[in-house]
Every structure is written in structure tokens, then in C-alpha cells.
Amino acid sequence: MNQSKPAAVFLDYDQARLDLNYNQGAWAPNADEIIAWYRTASLAAHDRLRCHNLAYGEAPLERIDLFPAREAGAPLVVYVHGGAWRSLDRMDSAYAAEAFVGAGINFAVLDFASIPNARLPAMVAQVRRSIGWLSRHAAEYGCNADRLFVVGHSSGAHLVAAALTSLCDDGEIAPNTVKGAICASGAYDLEGPMLSARGTYLQLSGEEVQAFGPMRHLSRIDCPMIVAYGDGETDEYRRHAKAFHAGLLDAGKVSELIVAEGQNHFEISTTLAQPDGILFRAAMGLVSRTR
């Protein structure tokens, strides 16, 4: 007897295949090892580098760890961590600090609440407020506010893109604040994630899917973008990157698409901490040509 093909729930994905595409760990056997390395390398950076622990708000997690460059007036790179919108924090996210400080760049790690303690719209608002706070206070800590760049990985890439495209009442980012951004391995439209197993904890309304889906507001981007992904990513995350880059170009924006050969969703993040890594080199190139 012939079995009927499972019904498609999004594009040509049935439910099981869609759920698998939003479970990066199933595609990356070394995921747990790399996530553990995030914390170990971040703690080592805290041990070896100076760090300003700053508050951009009153909530316990509204904090920024700023690792200053040796010379005053250097550019500032701000990192927004991933974790599927529900895990990791700034103490897992300073692993690239030594590479950037060693290259003469200030490096800031943002913290913010995550699910279930906050909903995604509040997370986007916190990222916006923290970037705005840094731009206003950069000079106090020896950073050049006119050369502020933002990098996000995984759900952090979505938060970066959403912060640049959403209209939040709490803490607007002034136009031209961010001089360039890198979004690596992110999801840039929320319809697919909401229809996957992740929808059970994202719990977004249709209006929120629209408001916080960067693909739907590309005209609001006002800085050069680099969109990156590993060729070992899931089908969906590769599709997101290609569509985001193509959409940016169609909207008349400056965008570069980078593919990390032989890298899965987690491996690509480690290249931000490697002076010869693809993400670190991309960040340094963005900084050097944006003056």
C-alpha cells in the first residue's frame, strides 16, 4: 500500500524536516564541544584582558563587558551572542575579545534577557538600547563612536538585523550610528522558525512576526552589511543567508555574502576569534574600509 507524502507546512518542508532544519545541533556533532569552548575561552579573555563592566539599564542582565584597546580613539566592535534566543550570556561570549584587542580594536559583549525570562520583542529592544548607549558613551571609554560596528551570530545575527530594522519605542538607534554589521548564520524571517518546533517557545503573534522579521524591512538598513554562513549549515540557514543578501541588494543596500567552506553552524563562530579566521578577517576588512 502506498503511503501518502507528509503535507508541507512551510515551503516544501513537512513538519519533521522543518523541525530538523531549525535544530542546528543535529547537523553539528561537535556542537556541545564548541559551546563549552565559548565559556572556557571567554573566561580566559576575562583573566587576561582589562574589562569595563557597564550597565545600559537597570535590569540585572542589562550589562556590557567592554574590553578596551590599548590606544584611545580606536574603533569599537560590538558582539551580540546567539543561543536560539534562550541560552548563553556575556560570559560565554567574550571568546573573540583577545583577537580584536590584539588588533587594536575595542570589543564589547552585550548581555540581555532571554526566553523564558523575556520575549523576543523585549530582547530586540535591549539590543537597540545597548547599542545606542554605547554610541553615546563610547568616548568616555576611549572608543571612537564614529566607527562603531556590530557582529551577531545565530540568533544574535537575527537580533542585530532586527535591531537595525525594527521600530522599537524603547531606545532608538540614531541614524548612521552603526557603520557596518556582520550577520552570521542567522534567520532573517520568523515565519519558518514559528512554524517549526521553535514556535512553541517563541510564541510570536502575526504582528510580531511582521515587525521583527528583518527581511520585511530592508529599506531601514543604513549601513554596509556582510552576511555569512557555513556550507555545513542546515538547508534553511543557507536559504536565509542567501535570501537576506539578495534582498539587501534588491533594496539598493551594500551587502557582501561570505561562505565559510567546511564550517558548520557552530564552527563558523570560532573563526571570529582567529586572526586568520574568515569572520575575523571580514570584520577587520569592514572596519578598515568604513571610515
matplotlib code that plots the C-alpha trace (Angstrom):
import matplotlib.pyplot as plt

x = [0.0, 1.3, 1.9, 1.0, 3.7, 3.6, 2.0, 4.2, 3.9, 6.4, 7.8, 8.4, 9.2, 7.0, 6.9, 9.7, 12.0, 11.3, 11.9, 15.2, 16.3, 15.9, 17.9, 21.4, 22.9, 21.6, 23.8, 26.9, 28.3, 30.8, 28.1, 28.4, 32.2, 32.2, 29.6, 31.7, 34.7, 32.8, 32.8, 36.4, 37.8, 35.6, 36.8, 40.4, 39.8, 38.5, 41.5, 44.0, 42.4, 41.1, 37.4, 34.8, 31.6, 28.9, 25.2, 23.0, 19.8, 18.5, 17.7, 20.3, 21.2, 21.3, 25.1, 28.0, 31.6, 33.9, 37.4, 39.4, 42.1, 45.5, 45.2, 42.4, 40.1, 40.1, 37.1, 34.5, 33.2, 30.0, 29.2, 25.7, 25.7, 23.4, 21.8, 18.4, 17.1, 17.1, 20.6, 24.2, 25.1, 28.0, 30.3, 30.0, 30.6, 34.0, 35.9, 36.9, 38.0, 41.7, 41.8, 40.2, 42.0, 45.3, 44.4, 43.9, 40.0, 37.8, 35.5, 32.1, 30.0, 26.3, 24.1, 20.3, 17.5, 16.4, 13.4, 11.6, 12.5, 11.9, 10.1, 11.8, 10.5, 12.0, 15.3, 15.4, 14.7, 17.5, 20.0, 18.9, 19.2, 22.6, 24.0, 22.5, 24.0, 27.5, 27.3, 26.5, 29.2, 31.9, 34.3, 34.2, 35.9, 38.3, 36.2, 35.5, 31.7, 32.0, 33.5, 31.0, 30.4, 28.1, 28.6, 26.0, 26.0, 23.0, 20.0, 22.4, 22.6, 18.8, 18.9, 21.4, 19.3, 16.1, 17.8, 18.7, 15.3, 12.6, 10.8, 11.1, 9.7, 12.5, 15.9, 16.0, 19.4, 20.1, 20.6, 24.1, 25.1, 26.2, 28.9, 28.8, 27.4, 28.1, 25.3, 26.5, 24.3, 21.0, 17.3, 16.0, 12.4, 10.4, 7.7, 9.8, 11.0, 7.5, 6.1, 8.9, 9.3, 10.8, 7.4, 6.4, 8.8, 8.9, 5.2, 5.0, 1.9, 1.4, 2.1, 5.3, 6.5, 6.0, 7.5, 10.7, 11.4, 14.3, 13.6, 10.4, 12.0, 15.2, 14.7, 15.6, 19.2, 21.6, 25.0, 27.1, 26.3, 28.2, 26.1, 27.9, 27.1, 28.9, 28.4, 27.7, 24.6, 21.1, 19.2, 17.1, 20.0, 21.7, 18.5, 18.1, 21.6, 21.2, 17.7, 18.8, 21.8, 19.8, 17.1, 19.6, 21.0, 17.5, 16.8, 19.8, 21.9, 25.6, 25.9, 28.6, 27.9, 30.6, 30.5, 32.8, 33.8, 33.9, 32.2, 29.0, 26.8, 29.0, 32.4, 31.9, 31.6, 35.0, 36.6, 35.8, 38.5, 41.1, 43.3, 43.2, 39.6, 37.0, 34.8, 37.6, 39.1, 35.7, 35.3, 38.7, 38.1, 34.7, 36.4, 39.3, 37.2, 34.5, 35.9]
y = [0.0, 3.4, 5.8, 9.4, 12.0, 14.2, 17.5, 20.6, 23.1, 25.7, 26.0, 22.3, 21.2, 18.8, 19.2, 16.7, 18.2, 21.8, 20.9, 19.3, 22.4, 24.5, 22.1, 23.0, 20.6, 17.7, 18.8, 19.5, 16.6, 19.0, 21.5, 20.7, 20.9, 24.3, 25.7, 24.6, 26.3, 29.5, 29.7, 28.5, 30.9, 33.8, 33.2, 33.2, 36.5, 38.0, 36.7, 38.2, 41.5, 44.7, 44.8, 47.6, 46.1, 48.6, 49.0, 50.2, 49.8, 48.8, 45.1, 42.6, 41.4, 44.9, 44.8, 45.3, 43.9, 46.3, 45.2, 48.4, 48.6, 49.9, 53.2, 55.7, 56.5, 53.1, 51.6, 49.6, 46.2, 45.1, 41.4, 40.0, 36.3, 33.5, 30.7, 30.2, 33.3, 31.3, 30.4, 31.8, 35.1, 37.6, 35.2, 32.7, 35.4, 37.2, 34.5, 36.8, 39.7, 38.8, 38.7, 42.2, 43.9, 42.4, 44.1, 47.5, 47.3, 47.9, 44.8, 44.9, 42.0, 42.7, 40.9, 40.8, 38.7, 35.6, 33.3, 32.4, 35.5, 37.8, 37.7, 38.3, 41.9, 42.8, 41.3, 43.3, 46.5, 45.7, 45.2, 48.5, 50.3, 48.8, 49.9, 53.3, 53.6, 52.6, 55.1, 57.9, 56.8, 55.5, 58.4, 58.0, 54.7, 55.6, 54.3, 56.1, 56.4, 57.3, 53.8, 51.5, 48.1, 45.2, 41.5, 38.8, 35.0, 32.7, 34.2, 37.1, 37.7, 37.9, 40.3, 42.5, 42.6, 43.2, 46.0, 47.7, 47.3, 47.3, 50.3, 50.0, 52.6, 51.9, 53.2, 54.0, 53.7, 57.1, 57.0, 56.3, 55.0, 51.6, 52.0, 48.3, 45.0, 41.3, 38.8, 35.2, 32.1, 33.8, 33.5, 36.8, 36.0, 34.5, 32.6, 29.4, 29.4, 30.0, 27.0, 24.8, 23.3, 26.6, 28.2, 26.6, 28.9, 31.9, 32.3, 35.4, 36.9, 37.5, 41.2, 40.4, 38.1, 41.0, 43.7, 41.7, 39.9, 41.9, 40.6, 42.6, 45.9, 46.0, 49.7, 50.6, 49.3, 52.2, 50.6, 48.2, 44.5, 41.3, 38.1, 34.9, 31.3, 27.9, 25.4, 22.9, 24.8, 23.4, 23.9, 26.6, 28.6, 28.6, 29.8, 32.6, 33.9, 33.9, 35.5, 38.2, 39.1, 39.1, 41.2, 43.7, 44.1, 44.4, 47.1, 49.1, 48.3, 47.4, 43.7, 41.0, 37.3, 35.1, 31.3, 29.5, 26.3, 23.2, 25.0, 24.1, 26.5, 26.4, 26.2, 29.4, 31.3, 30.2, 32.0, 35.3, 34.5, 33.5, 36.2, 34.2, 33.2, 34.1, 36.1, 37.9, 38.9, 40.0, 42.2, 43.8, 44.4, 46.1, 48.3, 49.2, 50.3, 52.1, 55.5]
z = [0.0, -0.9, 1.9, 1.2, 1.4, 4.5, 4.0, 3.5, 6.3, 5.0, 1.5, 0.6, 4.2, 6.0, 9.8, 10.6, 8.1, 9.1, 12.7, 11.8, 9.8, 12.9, 15.1, 14.3, 16.8, 14.8, 11.9, 14.0, 16.0, 17.7, 18.9, 22.6, 22.4, 20.8, 23.2, 26.1, 24.4, 24.3, 28.1, 28.6, 26.0, 27.3, 30.9, 29.7, 28.0, 31.2, 33.0, 30.6, 29.5, 31.1, 31.1, 32.0, 33.2, 32.2, 32.8, 30.0, 32.1, 35.5, 34.9, 36.1, 32.6, 31.0, 31.0, 28.6, 29.0, 27.2, 26.5, 25.7, 23.0, 24.1, 22.1, 22.7, 19.8, 18.3, 16.5, 18.5, 17.5, 19.4, 19.6, 20.0, 21.1, 19.8, 21.7, 19.9, 21.8, 25.0, 26.2, 26.6, 28.1, 28.0, 30.0, 27.1, 24.5, 25.0, 23.2, 20.4, 22.7, 22.6, 18.8, 18.4, 21.2, 19.9, 16.5, 18.2, 18.2, 21.2, 21.7, 23.6, 24.5, 25.1, 27.6, 27.5, 28.9, 27.0, 26.8, 29.1, 31.1, 28.2, 24.9, 21.6, 21.2, 24.5, 23.5, 20.3, 22.4, 24.8, 21.9, 20.4, 23.8, 24.4, 21.0, 21.5, 25.0, 23.7, 20.9, 23.4, 25.9, 23.7, 24.1, 27.9, 27.5, 24.7, 21.8, 18.5, 18.3, 14.7, 14.0, 15.7, 14.1, 15.2, 14.8, 15.6, 15.3, 15.1, 16.9, 17.7, 13.9, 13.9, 16.8, 15.0, 11.9, 13.8, 15.9, 12.6, 11.0, 13.7, 15.1, 18.9, 21.3, 23.8, 22.9, 19.2, 17.4, 15.8, 12.0, 11.0, 14.4, 13.1, 10.4, 9.4, 10.5, 10.1, 10.4, 10.5, 10.5, 11.3, 10.5, 9.0, 8.6, 11.5, 9.7, 9.3, 12.9, 14.2, 12.2, 13.4, 16.9, 18.0, 17.7, 21.0, 22.9, 20.5, 20.8, 18.5, 17.1, 13.4, 14.0, 15.8, 13.0, 10.7, 13.0, 13.9, 10.6, 9.1, 5.6, 5.7, 6.4, 4.4, 3.4, 7.0, 6.8, 6.6, 6.8, 4.8, 5.6, 5.5, 5.5, 6.3, 6.6, 6.7, 3.9, 6.6, 7.9, 7.6, 4.3, 6.0, 7.4, 4.0, 2.4, 5.0, 4.3, 0.5, 0.6, 3.1, 1.0, -2.3, -0.6, 0.6, -2.9, -4.4, -1.8, -3.0, 0.0, 0.3, 1.1, 0.8, 1.0, 2.6, 2.6, 5.1, 3.4, 5.6, 8.5, 10.3, 12.3, 15.4, 13.7, 11.8, 15.1, 16.3, 13.3, 14.9, 17.5, 14.9, 13.3, 10.1, 10.5, 7.9, 10.2, 11.9, 8.5, 7.3, 10.4, 10.0, 6.4, 7.2, 9.8, 7.6, 4.6, 6.6, 7.7]

ax = plt.figure().add_subplot(projection="3d")
ax.plot(x, y, z, "-o")
ax.set_aspect("equal")
plt.show()
